[in-house]
Amino acid sequence: MILHKWMKRSSLAAAALLLAVPMSWAAPAREASAAAQTPAPCGSGDHGLLQSLQKEHSGPDQDPVHFTDIQFLSGKTGRAAGTGFMIGTSDAGCHWQEIYKGQWQFKQMDFVDNVNGWALATMPSQQTSYLIKTTDGGSHWKGVYTGQIHFDRMQVIDKNTGYGYTGTGAYRTDNGGNSWVKVPTPANTRYTSFNDTKTGYVLTVVPGGGYKVLQTRNGGHSWTTKLTVKTPSMAGGEIYSKDNQVWAVLYGDSGMSQVSYSLYGSTDQGSHWKRVIAQDTAGGGPAPGSWTPVVKEGPAQPGGHPGNMQLFGKETAFLAGGSPAGGVVSIGVTYNGGKSWKNVKPTVNGYDGRISFVDGKTGWLVVTSSTKSSIYETLDGGASWSRKFAFKEALQP
């Protein structure tokens, strides 16, 4: 199905208070002269940013300003977005600046370079997600037409090609969002991930009890089963894929702020799998599947639930985790495709978080819970973290 209706251009700018950003966000920074002054020392706390927005959200009936997503394009350049704002750094978090402040409540962002990016966002007090895009580093946003379809997730391949995902299917654009084509997916699809316009994976539920992971090599025209997991409880899951790696997070039941889940990993495009994590919980019962796992708990305990994943090279994979019961956020990592797995000792306060790694050691973690919302950097694969940004509320005991 091809969608042809065009969105009217307007009202987006009027609906948001947009702040211009320095030219360094729209073009590479010029070389510093030999006589450049000594740079100012690294800032701390909230770096003096978003003061009025924090004040607006300080009332007893309002959620504090907090982060929802983070993305670093290199070890120095990155962005963090949240409830009505986006900030950025070009020196690894030593200094930050406001890129955007306005009505858009960001849920997810995906930049292909330092200029072109897409995001999913809602308006205040609304649940509907809109797909928006920027061509100036995030200072200004305009709507991307998706017809009557509202995406749960999106993925950008390049500035023209991208995917929009619903709970049961996938759509692709090859012209920057001017039109969308529905990608054929198997029945009972619950999650989809594409490496490129040809290779992709879906997670399906099996009537009667179980999950399947299937692969396409021709853009969805045909699918081949790569993994079958039997389980009586099917609460959905997630797929992460890049190059030869594909990982599947499969959920069991949940209860008492706990979730049961299994993490399966493959380093050969789904031909062979390992059950890397199988976390049973008192509130959620047994984890899906029956193979002997590498470890019996995921990152962030007690009762930790999985966050997003980051994949690098042929065998490196990171998984974020958060524990509402323990009030901690942490990560787990494998450097050998799941043959071994290490849950890094929690050192970050919070309940939920997302990660953005640029290689096997350098990464960023943002606490996305409304309390303790902060940004942390690691240079040693998560063994230690240094806080680079924190809202005032997060600094309180």
N, C-alpha and C positions, 0 to 999 in steps of 0.2 A: 504494500500500500504506500503510495507516494502522497505526501502532504504538500499542497501548493499554496495554501492561503498565506498571505503576508501579514505580519504584525504591523500595526500602525506605529509610526515613530512619533513619540511624544511622551509626555507625562512622567517618564522615568527620571529625567533630570529634575522635574518639578517635585517629584515624590521624595527626593533625597537631597540632603545637603552635602555637596561634593567639594572636597578640598583638593586643590591642585598640589602636585608633588614636584620636587626638584627634577631637573632634566635628567639626573642620573638614573631615574626610573624608566625613562623612555629611550635612553641611549647609553652606550658604555661611558663610564666616567673617564675624563681626561687624565692624562698622567700628571701626577703631582710634580710641581717644579722642585728643583734642587733646594730652593730657598724657602720651601714650605714651612709654615710654623709647626711647632710641636703639637700633635693632636691632643685634644682635650681627653682627660682620663675617662675610662668607661663609666657609664651611668649605672644606676641601680634602681630598684623598685619599679615604679611605672614611668621613669624617665621624664616625668612631668607632662605626660601625654594624656589626652582624653579626660581632662579634669571635669569639664562640664558634663560629659556623658556619664562619668562615674557618679557625679552628684545627683543626676537625674534618676539613677538606679539605686540610690541609697535608702529609699523609703522602706518601711517595714513590710509593705505589700508587694515589693518588686524584687525580682531576681537581680543580683549584682551583675555588672558587666563581666562577661567571661568569654574565653576563647572557644572556638568550635573546630578549627582546622589549622594546619600548619604545612608549609611546603618550602623546602630549600632547594634551589637550583644548583648551588655549589656550597663549599664550606663557608663562604662568607655572605652570599646573597640569598635572602629568604623573606617570606611573608607569613604573617599569622593573622587570621580573620576571626571575627566573632559576631556578637550581637550589636550590629549597627556600626561596625568599624573594620578597618584593615590597617595594619602597621607593617613596616618593613625595615630591614637592616642590610647594609652592604659591607659591614665589617664584623661579621660573625656574632652579632648581638651586643657588641660593645656600645653601640648607639642605635636608637630606633627613631623612626619618624612616622607621623600619620600619613597614610596614603589616601584613605577614604573615611569619611564619617557621614552617616545618613540613615535612611530608612531600611536599607537592605540588611536582613539578618542572615548572615552567611551560614550555610550548612556544609558546603564542600567547595573547594576551589581546585583548579588544575591549570597551571601555567606551562606553556610549551617553551617559552623563553622569557626574558625579563620585560617583554612588552605585551605579548598576546596571551590572554588567559580567559577561561570560562569559569562560571560558578553556578551553583544552585543556591537560591536564597528565598526567604519568605519576607513578607511585609509584617510590621508589628501586629500582634494579636491575630495573625492568620496562620493557617496550617498549610496552605497550598504552596508548593515549591515552584519557582520560576527559574528558567535557564537564562542566564545573562552572560554577556561577554565584554571584554575590554581590549582596547588596542593601545592604551597608554600606560600600561603597568598597573592598573587598578584604580586610578583616580576617577575615571568616568566609566559608567556601565550602561549598556543598552540591552533590550530584550532580544532573545533569540526565539523565533517562532517554533512552536511545537504542537500547534493545533489544539485539540482537546486532551492531549496526553501530557501528564505531569510526571516527570522523572523522579525516581528515588535516588539515583546515582548517575554520574556522568563520567566520561573518560575521553580525554583529548589525545588524538594520535599526532596531529599537526594542526596548524592554524586553520585548515579547511576541513579536515576529517575528524569526526568525533562520534562517540556512542552515547546514547541516552538509554538508561535501564529502568524498567518498571519492575514490580515484584514478580512478573511472570514472563517478561519478554525483553527484546532489545530492538533499538532503532539506530540507524546510521545516517550521518550526513556527510557528503563529500564536497559541499559548497559553502562551508561556514555556517550552516544552519538555515539556509534559505529553503531547503526541502529535506524531508526525511524518508527513508525507506525502511520498512519493517524487515528485520532479519529473521528468517525462518528458524525457530527453535523447537525442540521436542515438547511433547505434551507434559504437563506438570512441572515445567521449568520454574525454579525458585530463585536462581541467581545465575548471572552470566558475566563472563570476562573474556575480552578479546585482546590478543597480543598485537594484532594488525588486522587488516581487512580480510584476511584469509583464515588465520588460525584463531580459534576460540574454544572456550570450555563452558559447559553449563552444569549446574547442580539440579537434579530432578528428584522429586519424591516418588516412591514406588507404592502404589495402592496395596494395602495389606501390611506395609511395614518395611521401610528401608529408604536408602538414598542411592542414586547413581550419579557418577561424573562421566560426562560424554565430551568428545572432542570433535570439532569440525576442522577440515583443512581447506575448505572451499567456500568460506563465507557463510556457512549455515545451510547449504543445500543438502548436505548429508551429515550424519552424526554417527560416531562409533563409541560404544561403551568402553570406558577405561577403568572404572572402579565401581564395585557394588558393595554396599554395606547394609547388613540387615540390622534392624532395630525396631522395637515396638513404638518408640516415641520419636516423632519427627517434627521438630520446631523450626526447621529451616537451617540455613547455613550461609557460608560465603566461599567464593573461589578467588584465588590470587594466582596469576600466571605471568611469567616473563621468560622469554627465550625458551630454554629447555625445562625450566622449573614450573611446577603447578602444585598448589597447596589447597586443601579443602578443610574448612572449619565446619564440623557437623554438630548441631545442637541436639541435646536430649531435652529433658524437662528442666524446669526451674522452680525455685521456691525458697523462702527464707533468705532472700537476697543472694542466693547461690544459683549457679547454672552448671549443668553437666555438659561436657563437650569432648569431642575427639578432634585431633589435628592429624590429617594424613598428608604426607608429602611425597613428591616424585621429582626426580632429577632427569628423567628421560621422556618428557612430554606425556606422562601417564602410562607408560608401558609397565613400570614396576612402582610399587608403593610401599611406604612404611607407615605404621600407625605410631606417630611420634609422641603424642600426648593423649592420654585417656583419663579425664578427670571425672571421677564419680563424686557426687555430693549428697549429703543427707537430704537437702531440700530438692534436689533435681534427679536423684536416683542414678542409675548406671549411665556411663557414657556410651554413645553409639558404637557398635562394632564389637568384635570378639578377639581380634589379633592381639598378641602380647605387645604392649606399648613400650617405648623407650623410657618414658617417665610417666608417673601417675598424677602429676599436678602441673598446671600451667603457671605462668608468671603472676605475681601479686597474690599473696595468700593472707588470710584464709578465704576460701570460696571465691577466688579470683575469676573474673569473666574476661574473655578475649577481646582485644581491640583490633586495630588494623595491622596488616603485615607489610613488610618491605623486603624485596628480593634483590640479590646482587650476584652477578657471576653465575657459575654453574651450581654452587652448593650452599651459598650463604642466605639465610632467611632470619628475619627478626619478627617477633610477635609482641605487640603491646598487651598489657593486662592491667585491670583495675580491680580493687577489692573494696566494695562498700563496707564490709564488716571490719576490715583492717584499716581503712582510710589511707591506703597506699596505692601508688601506681608504679609499675615497673615493666621490664621487658624480659623475654626469653630469646635465645639465639642458638643457631646451629651454623657451623662453618663447614660441615661435611655432609650436607644433604639430609640431615636427620638421623645419621648413624649415632650421634650423641646430641644431647640437648642440655643447655644450661639455663636455668632460671636465675637471673641476676637478683641479688638480694635487694628488696625494696628500699629505696632511699628517698623517694619523692612522696610528699603528702598530696592526697587527692582521692578521687573516686573513679574517674574515667580519664582517659588520655589517648592521644594520637601521636604517632611517630613519623619522622621524615629523616631518613638516612641518605647520605650522599655517597658512602662507600661502606666497607665492612667495619669501620671503627668510628667514623665521624657521623653524629646524628643529633637530632633534636626531638624533644618530647614536650608536648604542650598538654597541660592539665585542662580538660574541657568541662569538668564539673563546675557548677556555679560558685562553689567555694574553693579556695586555694588555687584559683586560676593563674597559672604561671608558665613560663617558658624555660626549659633547661637544655643545656648542651652537654654532650659527651664526646670525648676524643679517644676513648678506649673501649668502645663497644658496649657501653652501659655500666661498666664497673664503677665509674664515678660520674657524678653529674654536677654541673655548676649552674646556678640560677642566673638567667640573663634578663628576665622581666617578670614583674609581679604586680598585680593590682593591689591597692591598699588593703582591700579586704583579705587578700591572701597572706598578708604580713601579720595579721592579727593572730594572737595565740588561739 
